[in-house]
Amino acid sequence: MKMTLVGLGALSLVAVSGVAVAQPAPPPPPAPGPSSAVALDLAQTAIAACAANGYKVTAVVLNSAGAERLLLSSDGAPEMTGPVGIRKAFTVITFKAPSGAVGDRAKSDQALADRIKADPRLITWAGGEPLMAKGELIGALGVSGAPGGDKDDACATAAIAKVRDRLG
């Protein structure tokens, strides 16, 4: 019997009744991140905290690999707040630090500033905060839309404080 296997990339071989059959490799396990319920609570709490001050914002939750778990916008939040919130949260994932703190470091670290400038997925405005569980980064919350990153950050930290014991 002659067999030719082409393009195995992510395939593994499994013997079935003496015949080799290509089977897809199992997917990798998902990256750590907050549960859907916690992600929703984070976003709703951040939006409510900002709404109490009259701000229409978007809240974004990413898992530890930088993949979106949730994006939620308040009614009337500008469209640009979604992409900015994602960039804030992605900055947290990349540097394992609040987005505003990364911006502060970049003021005195030219190599860091150059790296940030070269990557359109990053932004160092305040409003991105790490989600920690048992000392490990499991995700990030990015809030965007208030008139100033400090106000976005206040909404993010209020949301994290509410769910901290449910992060893991």
N, CA, C and O of each residue as an XYZ file, in Angstrom:
672
protein
N       0.852     -1.174      0.000
C       0.000      0.000      0.000
C       0.893      1.231      0.000
O       1.812      1.314      0.815
N       0.655      2.174     -0.876
C       1.427      3.393     -0.965
C       0.566      4.534     -0.425
O      -0.600      4.685     -0.793
N       1.180      5.346      0.471
C       0.455      6.491      1.026
C       1.314      7.736      0.878
O       2.526      7.688      1.085
N       0.698      8.831      0.527
C       1.391     10.098      0.456
C       0.663     11.055      1.385
O      -0.552     11.234      1.296
N       1.439     11.670      2.284
C       0.853     12.639      3.207
C       1.381     14.013      2.828
O       2.593     14.222      2.768
N       0.490     14.933      2.576
C       0.869     16.268      2.148
C       0.250     17.278      3.095
O      -0.894     17.109      3.518
N       0.985     18.323      3.434
C       0.445     19.417      4.233
C       0.001     19.001      5.613
O      -1.118     19.323      6.014
N       0.831     18.299      6.351
C       0.427     17.855      7.682
C       0.397     18.984      8.690
O      -0.298     18.858      9.699
N       1.112     20.083      8.479
C       1.117     21.229      9.384
C       0.647     20.918     10.780
O       1.443     20.516     11.629
N      -0.630     21.095     11.031
C      -1.194     20.912     12.361
C      -1.949     19.604     12.471
O      -2.872     19.496     13.278
N      -1.578     18.603     11.677
C      -2.280     17.328     11.716
C      -1.441     16.290     12.443
O      -0.213     16.370     12.449
N      -2.091     15.335     13.043
C      -1.400     14.209     13.645
C      -1.953     12.945     13.005
O      -3.056     12.956     12.459
N      -1.194     11.856     13.068
C      -1.640     10.602     12.473
C      -2.238      9.707     13.535
O      -1.723      9.602     14.648
N      -3.320      9.073     13.176
C      -3.982      8.133     14.069
C      -4.182      6.837     13.294
O      -4.679      6.854     12.168
N      -3.797      5.717     13.893
C      -3.981      4.431     13.223
C      -5.381      3.917     13.519
O      -5.781      3.792     14.677
N      -6.122      3.621     12.451
C      -7.477      3.096     12.587
C      -7.543      1.842     11.719
O      -7.417      1.921     10.497
N      -7.738      0.705     12.343
C      -7.831     -0.571     11.620
C      -6.662     -0.773     10.663
O      -6.837     -1.273      9.552
N      -5.472     -0.382     11.103
C      -4.282     -0.601     10.295
C      -4.084      0.410      9.190
O      -3.139      0.266      8.414
N      -4.925      1.432      9.072
C      -4.794      2.437      8.032
C      -4.489      3.769      8.713
O      -5.157      4.134      9.680
N      -3.505      4.484      8.226
C      -3.174      5.795      8.791
C      -4.182      6.819      8.292
O      -4.418      6.926      7.089
N      -4.766      7.557      9.194
C      -5.762      8.569      8.865
C      -5.317      9.883      9.487
O      -4.989      9.923     10.673
N      -5.301     10.946      8.714
C      -4.932     12.258      9.237
C      -6.080     12.810     10.073
O      -7.228     12.853      9.629
N      -5.754     13.226     11.272
C      -6.739     13.829     12.174
C      -6.240     15.207     12.564
O      -5.036     15.405     12.725
N      -7.133     16.147     12.717
C      -6.687     17.463     13.162
C      -6.116     17.355     14.569
O      -6.617     16.602     15.404
N      -5.060     18.121     14.813
C      -4.491     18.175     16.158
C      -5.503     18.862     17.065
O      -6.245     19.734     16.614
N      -5.540     18.480     18.328
C      -6.475     19.156     19.234
C      -6.083     20.621     19.377
O      -4.901     20.959     19.324
N      -7.063     21.480     19.557
C      -6.747     22.899     19.712
C      -5.993     23.121     21.024
O      -6.151     22.353     21.973
N      -5.186     24.157     21.074
C      -4.499     24.445     22.330
C      -5.521     24.857     23.381
O      -6.605     25.329     23.037
N      -5.191     24.686     24.648
C      -6.138     25.119     25.685
C      -6.309     26.632     25.618
O      -5.388     27.345     25.219
N      -7.468     27.118     26.000
C      -7.686     28.568     25.955
C      -6.770     29.279     26.950
O      -6.409     28.729     27.990
N      -6.409     30.501     26.609
C      -5.594     31.314     27.512
C      -6.413     31.647     28.752
O      -7.635     31.776     28.680
N      -5.741     31.784     29.882
C      -6.481     32.183     31.087
C      -7.177     33.517     30.873
O      -6.688     34.387     30.152
N      -8.296     33.653     31.497
C      -9.047     34.897     31.419
C     -10.224     34.838     32.359
O     -10.561     33.768     32.866
N     -10.851     35.964     32.599
C     -12.027     35.955     33.465
C     -13.181     35.207     32.805
O     -13.262     35.144     31.579
N     -14.060     34.651     33.602
C     -15.242     33.980     33.068
C     -16.122     34.998     32.349
O     -15.961     36.206     32.526
N     -17.028     34.513     31.557
C     -17.958     35.403     30.849
C     -18.767     36.244     31.829
O     -18.984     37.435     31.604
N     -19.209     35.620     32.913
C     -20.010     36.342     33.905
C     -19.204     37.457     34.549
O     -19.712     38.562     34.738
N     -17.947     37.176     34.889
C     -17.101     38.199     35.507
C     -16.777     39.289     34.492
O     -16.785     40.470     34.839
N     -16.493     38.919     33.251
C     -16.206     39.909     32.213
C     -17.394     40.853     32.026
O     -17.219     42.065     31.902
N     -18.592     40.294     32.006
C     -19.786     41.122     31.861
C     -19.963     42.043     33.063
O     -20.288     43.219     32.900
N     -19.752     41.520     34.262
C     -19.871     42.340     35.467
C     -18.832     43.466     35.460
O     -19.145     44.602     35.816
N     -17.597     43.151     35.056
C     -16.553     44.181     34.951
C     -16.998     45.296     34.021
O     -16.946     46.471     34.384
N     -17.433     44.933     32.826
C     -17.821     45.932     31.837
C     -19.023     46.758     32.303
O     -19.020     47.984     32.190
N     -20.039     46.089     32.820
C     -21.223     46.816     33.278
C     -20.898     47.744     34.446
O     -21.414     48.859     34.512
N     -20.053     47.295     35.362
C     -19.686     48.125     36.513
C     -18.870     49.334     36.076
O     -19.092     50.441     36.566
N     -17.925     49.132     35.157
C     -17.125     50.255     34.661
C     -18.010     51.276     33.954
O     -17.868     52.482     34.156
N     -18.924     50.780     33.123
C     -19.826     51.683     32.406
C     -20.717     52.435     33.383
O     -20.941     53.635     33.219
N     -21.228     51.748     34.395
C     -22.091     52.408     35.390
C     -21.320     53.454     36.192
O     -21.844     54.530     36.479
N     -20.076     53.138     36.552
C     -19.266     54.095     37.310
C     -19.027     55.359     36.494
O     -19.090     56.468     37.024
N     -18.753     55.189     35.211
C     -18.550     56.354     34.351
C     -19.868     57.095     34.106
O     -19.896     58.326     34.090
N     -20.961     56.343     33.915
C     -22.269     56.971     33.676
C     -22.694     57.837     34.857
O     -23.354     58.859     34.672
N     -22.318     57.433     36.067
C     -22.658     58.215     37.261
C     -22.042     59.613     37.203
O     -22.517     60.536     37.865
N     -20.988     59.761     36.413
C     -20.348     61.064     36.232
C     -20.673     61.693     34.883
O     -20.090     62.711     34.508
N     -21.612     61.079     34.151
C     -22.049     61.632     32.874
C     -21.201     61.232     31.679
O     -21.307     61.848     30.618
N     -20.354     60.202     31.830
C     -19.467     59.786     30.744
C     -20.035     58.580     30.014
O     -20.496     57.628     30.643
N     -20.003     58.618     28.706
C     -20.440     57.503     27.860
C     -19.186     56.790     27.364
O     -18.419     57.332     26.568
N     -18.995     55.568     27.847
C     -17.740     54.864     27.592
C     -17.969     53.467     27.025
O     -19.089     52.957     26.981
N     -16.874     52.879     26.598
C     -16.827     51.477     26.212
C     -15.866     50.780     27.148
O     -14.816     51.321     27.495
N     -16.231     49.570     27.558
C     -15.365     48.741     28.396
C     -15.033     47.471     27.617
O     -15.912     46.851     27.018
N     -13.762     47.096     27.632
C     -13.273     45.938     26.891
C     -12.535     45.019     27.859
O     -11.726     45.476     28.666
N     -12.821     43.723     27.774
C     -12.111     42.733     28.585
C     -11.376     41.792     27.631
O     -11.975     41.219     26.720
N     -10.070     41.644     27.855
C      -9.243     40.715     27.086
C      -8.770     39.592     27.993
O      -8.653     39.777     29.205
N      -8.494     38.418     27.408
C      -7.882     37.348     28.192
C      -6.365     37.555     28.200
O      -5.867     38.533     27.643
N      -5.638     36.641     28.827
C      -4.196     36.831     28.997
C      -3.416     36.763     27.687
O      -2.257     37.177     27.643
N      -4.018     36.258     26.635
C      -3.359     36.216     25.326
C      -3.698     37.445     24.482
O      -3.197     37.592     23.367
N      -4.544     38.325     25.011
C      -4.924     39.525     24.284
C      -6.148     39.359     23.401
O      -6.454     40.238     22.596
N      -6.853     38.239     23.541
C      -8.075     38.018     22.755
C      -9.270     38.633     23.477
O      -9.363     38.581     24.704
N     -10.175     39.209     22.707
C     -11.370     39.820     23.292
C     -12.257     38.786     23.957
O     -12.593     37.763     23.361
N     -12.631     39.060     25.191
C     -13.656     38.283     25.889
C     -14.988     39.024     25.782
O     -16.047     38.410     25.656
N     -14.911     40.378     25.835
C     -16.141     41.159     25.840
C     -15.836     42.604     25.481
O     -14.820     43.158     25.902
N     -16.716     43.204     24.705
C     -16.684     44.637     24.426
C     -18.112     45.125     24.620
O     -19.039     44.628     23.979
N     -18.284     46.099     25.507
C     -19.617     46.621     25.803
C     -19.551     48.143     25.832
O     -18.715     48.723     26.524
N     -20.435     48.783     25.078
C     -20.480     50.244     25.011
C     -21.767     50.750     25.628
O     -22.829     50.148     25.472
N     -21.654     51.869     26.334
C     -22.865     52.499     26.843
C     -23.591     53.148     25.671
O     -22.983     53.457     24.646
N     -24.887     53.349     25.830
C     -25.654     54.033     24.791
C     -25.036     55.406     24.563
O     -24.807     56.161     25.507
N     -24.773     55.716     23.308
C     -24.230     57.024     22.968
C     -22.716     57.135     23.035
O     -22.174     58.210     22.777
N     -22.018     56.060     23.374
C     -20.550     56.119     23.398
C     -20.038     56.245     21.961
O     -20.517     55.541     21.072
N     -19.087     57.119     21.731
C     -18.542     57.257     20.376
C     -17.917     55.952     19.889
O     -17.367     55.189     20.683
N     -18.002     55.698     18.582
C     -17.470     54.460     18.001
C     -15.991     54.267     18.277
O     -15.546     53.137     18.475
N     -15.227     55.335     18.295
C     -13.782     55.223     18.497
C     -13.407     54.680     19.869
O     -12.273     54.247     20.071
N     -14.351     54.698     20.821
C     -14.002     54.243     22.170
C     -13.743     52.741     22.222
O     -12.992     52.280     23.081
N     -14.345     51.977     21.329
C     -14.090     50.534     21.294
C     -12.648     50.223     20.932
O     -11.954     49.552     21.696
N     -12.178     50.703     19.769
C     -10.789     50.442     19.403
C      -9.770     50.995     20.416
O      -8.741     50.367     20.665
N     -10.054     52.155     20.989
C      -9.127     52.721     21.978
C      -9.101     51.853     23.242
O      -8.035     51.609     23.807
N     -10.270     51.391     23.681
C     -10.327     50.500     24.851
C      -9.556     49.212     24.609
O      -8.865     48.720     25.501
N      -9.675     48.664     23.397
C      -8.929     47.451     23.053
C      -7.430     47.728     23.126
O      -6.679     46.920     23.671
N      -6.995     48.843     22.591
C      -5.563     49.179     22.605
C      -5.055     49.377     24.029
O      -3.944     48.958     24.356
N      -5.852     50.007     24.869
C      -5.441     50.171     26.270
C      -5.267     48.806     26.930
O      -4.258     48.556     27.590
N      -6.242     47.933     26.754
C      -6.172     46.606     27.369
C      -5.021     45.792     26.776
O      -4.347     45.060     27.501
N      -4.789     45.911     25.466
C      -3.701     45.170     24.838
C      -2.343     45.658     25.351
O      -1.408     44.870     25.491
N      -2.241     46.942     25.627
C      -1.016     47.491     26.212
C      -0.760     46.863     27.573
O       0.380     46.537     27.902
N      -1.813     46.691     28.365
C      -1.686     46.031     29.669
C      -1.161     44.608     29.494
O      -0.237     44.193     30.193
N      -1.747     43.868     28.565
C      -1.332     42.481     28.334
C       0.133     42.438     27.890
O       0.901     41.600     28.362
N       0.508     43.321     27.004
C       1.864     43.332     26.451
C       2.916     43.619     27.518
O       3.961     42.969     27.548
N       2.649     44.584     28.390
C       3.654     45.026     29.362
C       3.363     44.588     30.797
O       4.153     44.853     31.703
N       2.219     43.911     31.000
C       1.836     43.426     32.328
C       1.845     44.553     33.366
O       2.320     44.399     34.491
N       1.298     45.688     32.936
C       1.225     46.879     33.781
C       0.083     47.755     33.283
O      -0.315     47.646     32.123
N      -0.451     48.625     34.144
C      -1.499     49.551     33.690
C      -1.021     50.384     32.500
O       0.147     50.767     32.431
N      -1.921     50.657     31.579
C      -1.546     51.390     30.363
C      -0.966     52.768     30.672
O      -0.011     53.192     30.021
N      -1.517     53.459     31.639
C      -0.998     54.778     32.015
C       0.405     54.697     32.598
O       1.230     55.576     32.351
N       0.684     53.645     33.374
C       2.017     53.461     33.947
C       3.043     53.196     32.850
O       4.186     53.644     32.944
N       2.638     52.469     31.812
C       3.525     52.227     30.674
C       3.846     53.561     29.998
O       4.987     53.802     29.603
N       2.849     54.417     29.868
C       3.070     55.742     29.290
C       4.027     56.573     30.119
O       4.875     57.280     29.574
N       3.895     56.491     31.431
C       4.817     57.224     32.307
C       6.249     56.732     32.119
O       7.179     57.536     32.054
N       6.431     55.408     32.031
C       7.773     54.840     31.830
C       8.346     55.247     30.482
O       9.547     55.493     30.362
N       7.492     55.318     29.470
C       7.949     55.657     28.123
C       8.487     57.083     28.041
O       9.261     57.393     27.135
N       8.101     57.942     28.952
C       8.591     59.332     28.946
C      10.094     59.394     29.187
O      10.762     60.318     28.722
N      10.629     58.408     29.918
C      12.064     58.417     30.212
C      12.803     57.227     29.609
O      13.990     57.042     29.878
N      12.126     56.420     28.800
C      12.733     55.242     28.185
C      12.478     55.320     26.682
O      11.413     54.938     26.198
N      13.475     55.821     25.955
C      13.292     56.044     24.519
C      13.034     54.749     23.758
O      12.248     54.742     22.810
N      13.680     53.656     24.152
C      13.450     52.377     23.466
C      12.005     51.929     23.634
O      11.392     51.434     22.688
N      11.464     52.100     24.827
C      10.058     51.759     25.082
C       9.148     52.669     24.266
O       8.196     52.196     23.646
N       9.429     53.953     24.261
C       8.621     54.901     23.488
C       8.630     54.541     22.003
O       7.599     54.616     21.336
N       9.801     54.148     21.489
C       9.901     53.759     20.079
C       9.095     52.497     19.805
O       8.422     52.395     18.779
N       9.165     51.541     20.719
C       8.399     50.291     20.544
C       6.902     50.581     20.498
O       6.187     50.045     19.652
N       6.441     51.414     21.392
C       5.014     51.754     21.445
C       4.592     52.477     20.167
O       3.543     52.186     19.593
N       5.418     53.415     19.737
C       5.107     54.185     18.521
C       5.040     53.282     17.292
O       4.260     53.537     16.374
N       5.854     52.229     17.273
C       5.923     51.336     16.114
C       4.794     50.310     16.060
O       4.598     49.672     15.026
N       4.053     50.140     17.144
C       3.008     49.113     17.198
C       1.632     49.764     17.328
O       1.298     50.277     18.396
N       0.828     49.754     16.265
C      -0.479     50.422     16.315
C      -1.485     49.763     17.260
O      -2.566     50.307     17.481
N      -1.145     48.599     17.820
C      -2.055     47.955     18.776
C      -1.905     48.526     20.185
O      -2.714     48.232     21.066
N      -0.882     49.335     20.397
C      -0.580     49.857     21.729
C      -0.979     51.316     21.857
O      -0.941     52.080     20.892
N      -1.364     51.684     23.079
C      -1.635     53.082     23.404
C      -1.385     53.236     24.902
O      -1.722     52.349     25.687
N      -0.800     54.352     25.291
C      -0.401     54.491     26.697
C      -1.250     55.488     27.477
O      -0.805     56.054     28.476
N      -2.448     55.690     27.018
C      -3.363     56.529     27.781
C      -3.887     55.718     28.961
O      -4.081     54.508     28.845
N      -4.111     56.365     30.075
C      -4.654     55.681     31.256
C      -6.053     55.154     30.951
O      -6.776     55.697     30.116
N      -6.411     54.082     31.651
C      -7.725     53.470     31.477
C      -7.646     51.984     31.240
O      -8.677     51.313     31.178
N      -6.440     51.448     31.105
C      -6.244     50.012     30.965
C      -5.643     49.467     32.252
O      -4.614     49.956     32.719
N      -6.282     48.461     32.818
C      -5.831     47.896     34.095
C      -5.708     46.382     34.000
O      -6.503     45.731     33.322
N      -4.699     45.817     34.687
C      -4.530     44.356     34.677
C      -5.576     43.654     35.531
O      -6.052     44.192     36.531
N      -5.922     42.447     35.115
C      -6.790     41.563     35.891
C      -5.897     40.450     36.433
O      -5.329     39.675     35.664
N      -5.777     40.375     37.747
C      -4.858     39.441     38.391
C      -5.629     38.393     39.189
O      -6.660     38.680     39.798
N      -5.098     37.168     39.168
C      -5.644     36.081     39.977
C      -4.464     35.262     40.485
O      -3.665     34.751     39.701
N      -4.365     35.146     41.795
C      -3.280     34.375     42.422
C      -1.909     34.824     41.928
O      -1.024     34.004     41.684
N      -1.749     36.129     41.787
C      -0.481     36.693     41.372
C      -0.174     36.589     39.896
O       0.916     36.974     39.474
N      -1.098     36.082     39.094
C      -0.895     35.907     37.654
C      -1.818     36.833     36.873
O      -2.970     37.050     37.250
N      -1.293     37.371     35.780
C      -2.099     38.186     34.884
C      -3.030     37.269     34.101
O      -2.567     36.396     33.366
N      -4.337     37.460     34.253
C      -5.299     36.623     33.528
C      -6.046     37.407     32.454
O      -6.822     36.830     31.692
N      -5.820     38.698     32.389
C      -6.507     39.510     31.404
C      -6.329     40.979     31.689
O      -5.502     41.382     32.508
N      -7.130     41.780     30.990
C      -7.058     43.233     31.147
C      -8.424     43.840     30.887
O      -9.231     43.314     30.121
N      -8.659     44.961     31.548
C      -9.863     45.763     31.338
C      -9.422     47.096     30.772
O      -8.562     47.765     31.347
N     -10.002     47.487     29.651
C      -9.746     48.797     29.070
C     -11.036     49.592     29.028
O     -12.069     49.094     28.579
N     -10.973     50.827     29.495
C     -12.138     51.717     29.493
C     -11.757     52.968     28.715
O     -10.675     53.523     28.904
N     -12.660     53.406     27.836
C     -12.379     54.576     27.013
C     -13.652     55.377     26.784
O     -14.729     54.812     26.594
N     -13.516     56.698     26.803
C     -14.640     57.563     26.474
C     -14.851     58.710     27.432
O     -15.494     59.698     27.076
N     -14.324     58.605     28.650
C     -14.449     59.719     29.596
C     -13.510     60.837     29.145
O     -12.578     60.588     28.380
N     -13.745     62.050     29.604
C     -12.872     63.163     29.187
C     -11.544     63.137     29.947
O     -11.287     63.985     30.801
N     -10.726     62.173     29.629
C      -9.416     62.033     30.281
C      -9.200     60.616     30.756
O     -10.098     59.993     31.324
N      -7.998     60.109     30.521
C      -7.672     58.750     30.919
C      -7.780     58.513     32.410
O      -8.092     57.403     32.839
N      -7.524     59.551     33.213
C      -7.646     59.378     34.662
C      -9.071     59.024     35.065
O      -9.287     58.274     36.017
N     -10.037     59.566     34.338
C     -11.444     59.264     34.623
C     -11.810     57.860     34.140
O     -12.544     57.139     34.816
N     -11.292     57.471     32.963
C     -11.469     56.094     32.488
C     -10.878     55.127     33.510
O     -11.490     54.113     33.845
N      -9.689     55.451     33.999
C      -8.989     54.582     34.945
C      -9.770     54.435     36.250
O      -9.819     53.346     36.822
N     -10.371     55.509     36.717
C     -11.167     55.443     37.949
C     -12.339     54.474     37.779
O     -12.674     53.736     38.705
N     -12.955     54.476     36.613
C     -14.062     53.552     36.345
C     -13.564     52.116     36.267
O     -14.228     51.203     36.758
N     -12.397     51.906     35.655
C     -11.817     50.567     35.551
C     -11.453     50.024     36.933
O     -11.754     48.872     37.245
N     -10.812     50.840     37.752
C     -10.396     50.353     39.080
C     -11.608     50.088     39.968
O     -11.579     49.171     40.789
N     -12.675     50.876     39.818
C     -13.899     50.613     40.584
C     -14.494     49.261     40.191
O     -14.948     48.505     41.050
N     -14.490     48.962     38.900
C     -15.034     47.684     38.427
C     -14.195     46.512     38.935
O     -14.739     45.503     39.382
N     -12.887     46.646     38.866
C     -12.011     45.567     39.333
C     -12.178     45.341     40.828
O     -12.189     44.199     41.286
N     -12.307     46.414     41.588
C     -12.512     46.282     43.034
C     -13.772     45.472     43.340
O     -13.802     44.692     44.292
N     -14.805     45.663     42.529
C     -16.070     44.952     42.764
C     -15.943     43.443     42.533
O     -16.569     42.660     43.247
N     -15.148     43.028     41.553
C     -15.106     41.608     41.181
C     -13.805     40.899     41.613
O     -13.628     39.712     41.337
N     -12.915     41.611     42.274
C     -11.585     41.075     42.595
C     -11.639     39.655     43.168
O     -10.845     38.802     42.771
N     -12.559     39.395     44.089
C     -12.641     38.072     44.736
C     -13.186     37.002     43.793
O     -13.142     35.817     44.125
N     -13.700     37.394     42.620
C     -14.233     36.419     41.655
C     -13.300     36.195     40.470
O     -13.648     35.472     39.537
N     -12.119     36.806     40.498
C     -11.181     36.654     39.382
C     -10.448     35.328     39.395
O      -9.870     34.933     38.382
N     -10.460     34.643     40.507
C      -9.823     33.327     40.523
C      -8.998     33.038     41.713
O      -8.422     31.955     41.816
